[in-house]
Amino acid sequence: MDIVVKTLHGLEEVLAKEIEQLGGQNIRPLKRAVSFEGDLGLLYKANFELRTAMRIITPIRTFTARNENDLYRNIQKIDWSEYMSNSDTLAIDGVASSRIFRHSKYVALKTKDAIVDQFRDRTGKRPNVNVLTPSLRVNIHIHDDFVTVSLDSSGESLHKRGYRTDVMEAPINEVLAAGMIQLAGWHGQSDLTDPMMGSGTIPIEAAMIATNTPAGMYKEWFGFQKWRNFDEALWKDVQQEAMDKIKPFNHKIYGFDKEFKAMRIAQRNVQAARMEDHIEVKRKPFERLERPSDDGILIMNPPYDVRLENTDINEFYEMIGARFKKAWEGCHAWIISSNMEALKHIGLRTSRKIVLFNGALECKFQKYEMYAGSRRKPREVSVSAKLKSNDD
Ligand SMILES: C[S@@+](CC[C@H](N)C(=O)[O-])C[C@H]1O[C@@H](n2cnc3c(N)ncnc32)[C@H](O)[C@@H]1O
């Protein structure tokens, strides 16, 4: 079957690589999505294992529609009893980029009417709508007059991993965190530090990557489990196969934050993800943080705006740059921010820049390489200066 995996802007290539590793065929990167071909087992596997997938849909029908009546008629041509019964519940997601169909919500409403009316006309009873946990979630995509009707196999967004019991302000999307770690080329080969961890999303996603723990390990349900063709035995096999690939991790992940509350929340989330053995969480401001080990990379998601108490955001980013230089010699540091002006105040040369979106905010994910030895000169000077002053 055709399978379309939706993702976030900038993560298409990472996702395509993940799909390739999973065994997908005819992989094609699209805009904020990747399509491939696979069977039902691969669809279950993709939902369970892909870290950079937001939703996974399977197209069941395409047609052209020049007005709402065309849309209604063509939706009714599909035999919906193949996919659900009148006692099941239904949700519709509409996405329209079209001069004819300007309102996605209206497209969804018209589609819902067509499906519900089909059941009522045939059986006298209509399925109800349930937007959060429906038996069937249908996706309608309209580009100009071209309509694609798909079934949503994920049910709820896959970024909801199930390990976040609580969050700090501005938590990063789990899919974005997993994408950033993979874009940074980290897969568990060294230590990793997030010095502004908030709720601990980056450390937890990193630990899941390093141990090969399936992204959906702690999810309570997937949409396909409510489908009429759900194959329980196949699903059990898929889960077992993924679990058998979990591997040991011989390095350490460190999470720090200046807030006591963040430390508590991150600790709880780390426990919920069962990653206590791999992640060390501590309270420490970045201003005073020394590198926890000689090995490894740093990935951080600092505050982007001026909601900081008493501190100018540009000065705050200047401090980050100064600390990179002083305390993180020999380290590769990655930082994501939407504040382009503040980023300039880091004051160091970037070796990579990637455009990503954190929600609606356009961000840069930038890499800094602090070469070992860049501090050697000043240190030698200061040692000899000290000797000299002792001599004096
Ligand atoms: C955008 S949030 C990080 C969100 C996090 N990635 C998550 O998923 O929850 C930024 C974090 O930086 C922390 N922070 C701000 N200034 C800091 C400093 N000087 N040192 C350490 N942490 C700091 C805040 O307490 C906040 O938790």
The ligand as a Gaussian input file, in Angstrom:
#p B3LYP/6-31G(d) Opt

LIG

0 1
 C       12.846000      26.773000      25.918000
 S       13.050000      26.079000      27.479000
 C       13.638000      24.460000      27.125000
 C       12.508000      23.540000      26.867000
 C       12.914000      22.093000      26.824000
 N       13.660000      21.769000      25.613000
 C       11.698000      21.200000      26.985000
 O       11.448000      20.373000      26.122000
 O       10.956000      21.387000      27.962000
 C       14.478000      26.871000      28.070000
 C       14.941000      26.408000      29.441000
 O       16.154000      27.082000      29.732000
 C       16.212000      27.260000      31.142000
 N       17.182000      28.324000      31.419000
 C       17.049000      29.669000      31.231000
 N       18.179000      30.309000      31.594000
 C       19.056000      29.363000      32.004000
 C       20.383000      29.395000      32.491000
 N       21.033000      30.534000      32.634000
 N       20.989000      28.220000      32.807000
 C       20.321000      27.039000      32.681000
 N       19.047000      26.957000      32.260000
 C       18.416000      28.083000      31.903000
 C       14.792000      27.582000      31.528000
 O       14.578000      27.328000      32.899000
 C       13.988000      26.683000      30.581000
 O       13.648000      25.486000      31.231000

